[in-house]
């Protein structure tokens, strides 16, 4: 029986793992209220110094959502570091499309422009991880064509 996603090209798995290391480095500071305060202040200061805008003042709801996002992303990153699978790249690429969409929405509605570099990197990781899964008949990073039903 041909089982999709059981093996992968080593280069694709390196991409999946590298994107996880990026996520870990960028989001670890969001995982606790104490580290998020430091990250928030640093990003706000950087945005102000570069003329890209200040972040809104910290409040408990913003901190809660930042901590939830940071916690989930570091666990997801840990999984992709410890056990990268092709399907993890597909799912991560899909998540990056969502994240990029919401970042673009925020920017279109007045979010500080310090968000642009994050949007750029997020979109790039999404493209790199989704490209091998394009629906033009390419077998995908696992080298297998998923079974088509219908």
Number of C-alpha atoms within 10 A of each C-alpha: 3 9 11 17 17 12 14 18 13 12 10 20 24 15 17 27 23 17 23 25 17 14 18 20 12 15 21 21 21 25 21 16 15 12 14 22 15 13 17 20 16 13 17 20 16 16 18 16 11 12 12 17 19 20 20 11 9 12 8 9 9 13 19 16 13 19 22 14 15 22 19 14 20 22 14 16 27 17 15 23 19 10 12 21 23 26 20 20 27 21 14 22 25 16 14 22 19 15 17 20 15 13 19 16 12 14 16 11 9 9 18 19 19 20 18 15 10 15 18 14 14 23 19 16 20 24 15 17 26 20 14 19 20 10 9 7 8 13 15 23 25 22 15 16 16 13 9 5 4 3
